[in-house]
Each structure stands twice: as structure tokens, then as C-alpha cells.
Amino acid sequence: MRKKVVVVGDEHMVLGFSLAGADESYTPEDEYQTIKLMEKLAGSPNIGVVLLSERIAESIREELDRISEKKDLYPVIIEIPDKKGPLEDKEDPLNKKIRRAVGIDITSEEV
């Protein structure tokens, strides 16, 4: 069974990814709605990838970390910049996930 790709972001992000073929898209109105949506998506066995706006992710960071720690391998939650661009002073979420899975920072130049 093919897993779905879901987009959670602002209107522009959702429209762009919907046109590119995303299976589902959501534009939550507030933090409470976003948290409930992410809990629902994280518990769904049909969802493979959730593309989440960095700005939305930052607004629910504590809850998102809690959700990410208790979920299985799927869905993979990927934070992406919205039309305003990437957030400054933010750790690369992919590096963070790799470090959590492997236990070390594989991009470190220290030997």
C-alpha cells in the first residue's frame, strides 16, 4: 500500500504542493488546531511523509518534539521553509533526526 504525502502550511505552500501532487493538504488556523492535526497525522498508518512549514513547526516546537519522540518510523516529518524563506539560527532538522537515529553527528569534522 502506497503511503500518502501530506502538506501542512500556509495557503501558498499548500497550493504549490497540491499542484505538485501532494495527497492531502491542511492550513491550520491556530496552534491548537495544528497540534491536534499533527497528532492525528502521526498516528495514521497511511501517511508516509508530512511536509510541515518551519514557521508552523516553530510555533508548536515542544509538542512537535513530543509527537516525534513517541511515533514510529512513519510518518517522516520534514520541516521546510515557506515563502518568507528559512528561519535563522535553526538547526537543520534532517541533521537532528540523523543524529537522534544514529547517536552521533555524522557531519562533524572532529575526529
C-alpha positions as CSV (number, residue, x, y, z in Angstrom):
1,M,0.0,0.0,0.0
2,R,1.4,3.4,-1.0
3,K,1.8,5.9,1.8
4,K,0.4,9.4,1.4
5,V,2.3,12.7,1.2
6,V,0.7,15.4,3.4
7,V,1.4,19.1,3.4
8,V,0.8,21.4,6.4
9,G,1.5,25.1,5.8
10,D,0.2,28.4,4.7
11,E,-2.1,28.9,1.6
12,H,0.8,29.4,-0.8
13,M,2.8,26.3,0.3
14,V,-0.3,24.1,0.3
15,L,-1.3,25.3,-3.1
16,G,2.2,24.7,-4.6
17,F,2.5,21.2,-3.2
18,S,-1.1,20.3,-4.1
19,L,-0.3,21.2,-7.7
20,A,2.8,19.1,-7.5
21,G,0.8,16.0,-6.4
22,A,0.6,16.0,-2.6
23,D,-2.2,13.7,-1.5
24,E,-3.6,15.8,1.3
25,S,-3.1,19.4,2.4
26,Y,-4.0,21.4,5.5
27,T,-3.8,25.1,6.5
28,P,-4.4,25.1,10.3
29,E,-5.8,28.3,11.8
30,D,-4.1,28.3,15.2
31,E,-1.6,26.4,17.3
32,Y,-4.3,24.2,19.0
33,Q,-5.6,23.1,15.6
34,T,-2.1,22.4,14.4
35,I,-1.2,20.2,17.4
36,K,-4.4,18.2,17.0
37,L,-3.7,17.8,13.3
38,M,-0.1,16.7,13.8
39,E,-1.2,14.1,16.5
40,K,-3.8,12.7,14.1
41,L,-1.3,12.5,11.2
42,A,1.5,11.0,13.3
43,G,-0.9,8.2,14.4
44,S,-2.1,7.4,10.8
45,P,-0.6,4.3,9.2
46,N,-1.5,5.6,5.7
47,I,0.8,8.7,6.0
48,G,4.4,8.4,4.8
49,V,5.6,12.0,4.7
50,V,4.4,15.2,6.3
51,L,5.8,18.4,4.8
52,L,5.5,21.0,7.5
53,S,6.2,24.7,7.3
54,E,9.2,25.7,9.5
55,R,7.2,28.6,10.9
56,I,4.3,26.4,11.9
57,A,6.8,23.9,13.4
58,E,8.5,26.5,15.5
59,S,5.1,27.7,16.9
60,I,4.5,24.2,18.3
61,R,8.1,23.1,18.9
62,E,7.5,21.4,22.3
63,E,4.5,19.5,21.1
64,L,6.2,18.5,17.8
65,D,9.2,17.2,19.7
66,R,6.9,15.1,21.9
67,I,5.0,13.8,18.9
68,S,8.2,12.9,17.1
69,E,9.7,11.0,20.0
70,K,6.7,8.8,20.5
71,K,5.8,8.0,16.9
72,D,7.1,5.1,14.8
73,L,9.2,5.4,11.7
74,Y,6.3,6.8,9.7
75,P,5.3,9.4,9.0
76,V,8.6,11.2,8.4
77,I,8.0,14.9,9.4
78,I,10.1,17.2,7.2
79,E,10.2,20.9,8.0
80,I,10.6,23.2,5.0
81,P,10.8,27.0,4.6
82,D,7.7,28.8,3.5
83,K,7.5,31.7,1.1
84,K,9.3,34.0,3.6
85,G,12.4,31.8,3.5
86,P,14.2,29.7,6.0
87,L,14.3,30.6,9.7
88,E,17.6,31.9,11.0
89,D,19.7,30.3,13.8
90,K,17.9,27.0,13.3
91,E,19.5,23.6,13.4
92,D,18.9,21.6,10.2
93,P,16.0,19.2,11.1
94,L,17.4,16.4,8.9
95,N,20.8,16.5,10.8
96,K,18.9,16.5,14.1
97,K,16.9,13.4,13.0
98,I,20.0,11.6,11.8
99,R,21.9,12.4,15.0
100,R,18.9,11.1,17.0
101,A,18.7,7.9,15.0
102,V,22.5,7.2,14.8
103,G,23.6,8.7,18.1
104,I,26.3,10.9,16.7
105,D,26.6,14.0,14.4
106,I,27.8,12.5,11.1
107,T,28.5,16.0,9.7
108,S,31.0,16.9,12.4
109,E,34.6,17.4,11.2
110,E,36.1,16.4,14.5
111,V,37.8,13.0,14.5
